Amino acid sequence: MAIHEHNEKDTEARMELSRLANLEISKLAEAAADICKDDDRPIFHGIMARIKTLSEIIFYAQKLHGRDEGDEPSTRDLERIYSGLLA
């Protein structure tokens, strides 16, 4: 029973993290489109790097890689990366 509750909480946390990351991806894409008009390359590259990071968070948070192989980041590590911290 405790394992089921832990898995359920982990799934909820991963879903919320994925939702937040997807929202930010959408906003960053809009910002990138606006910035490209001005050709401000450092900002553009920073936005693109954040989009890549968020995409990776979603990949692992939603377990899109399929089965666990043991080297996937934990939910806590994904949350730290999302917040801009090191895992």
C-alpha positions as CSV (number, residue, x, y, z in Angstrom):
1,M,0.0,0.0,0.0
2,A,2.8,2.5,0.9
3,I,4.6,1.7,-2.4
4,H,1.4,2.4,-4.3
5,E,0.9,5.7,-2.5
6,H,4.5,6.7,-3.3
7,N,4.1,5.8,-7.0
8,E,0.9,7.8,-7.1
9,K,2.5,10.9,-5.5
10,D,5.5,10.5,-7.9
11,T,3.2,10.3,-10.9
12,E,1.3,13.4,-9.7
13,A,4.6,15.3,-9.2
14,R,5.8,14.2,-12.7
15,M,2.5,15.3,-14.3
16,E,2.6,18.7,-12.7
17,L,6.3,19.2,-13.6
18,S,5.5,18.2,-17.2
19,R,2.6,20.7,-17.3
20,L,4.7,23.5,-16.0
21,A,7.6,22.7,-18.4
22,N,5.2,22.5,-21.4
23,L,3.7,25.9,-20.5
24,E,7.2,27.4,-20.3
25,I,8.2,25.9,-23.7
26,S,5.2,27.5,-25.2
27,K,6.1,30.9,-23.8
28,L,9.7,30.6,-24.8
29,A,8.8,29.7,-28.3
30,E,6.6,32.8,-28.5
31,A,9.5,34.9,-27.1
32,A,12.0,33.3,-29.6
33,A,9.8,34.3,-32.5
34,D,9.7,37.9,-31.3
35,I,13.4,38.0,-30.6
36,C,14.4,36.5,-34.0
37,K,12.9,39.7,-35.6
38,D,15.7,41.7,-33.8
39,D,18.3,39.0,-34.3
40,D,19.6,39.2,-30.7
41,R,21.7,36.1,-30.8
42,P,22.8,35.7,-27.1
43,I,19.2,35.9,-25.9
44,F,18.0,33.6,-28.7
45,H,20.6,30.9,-27.8
46,G,19.7,31.1,-24.1
47,I,16.1,30.6,-25.0
48,M,16.9,27.7,-27.2
49,A,19.1,26.1,-24.4
50,R,16.2,26.4,-22.0
51,I,13.8,24.9,-24.5
52,K,16.2,21.9,-24.9
53,T,16.4,21.5,-21.1
54,L,12.6,21.6,-20.7
55,S,12.2,19.1,-23.5
56,E,14.5,16.7,-21.6
57,I,12.6,17.3,-18.4
58,I,9.4,16.3,-20.1
59,F,11.1,13.3,-21.7
60,Y,12.1,11.9,-18.3
61,A,9.1,13.2,-16.2
62,Q,6.6,11.5,-18.5
63,K,8.9,8.5,-18.8
64,L,8.8,8.8,-22.5
65,H,11.9,6.7,-22.7
66,G,9.9,3.6,-21.9
67,R,11.1,1.3,-19.2
68,D,13.5,2.4,-16.4
69,E,17.1,1.5,-17.0
70,G,18.5,2.8,-13.7
71,D,20.2,6.0,-15.0
72,E,17.1,8.2,-15.2
73,P,17.1,11.3,-13.0
74,S,14.8,11.2,-10.0
75,T,11.7,13.5,-9.8
76,R,13.6,15.6,-7.2
77,D,16.5,16.0,-9.6
78,L,14.1,17.0,-12.4
79,E,12.5,19.6,-10.2
80,R,15.9,21.0,-9.3
81,I,16.9,21.2,-13.0
82,Y,13.5,22.9,-13.8
83,S,14.3,25.5,-11.1
84,G,17.6,26.2,-12.6
85,L,19.7,24.3,-10.1
86,L,22.1,21.5,-10.6
87,A,20.7,18.0,-10.2
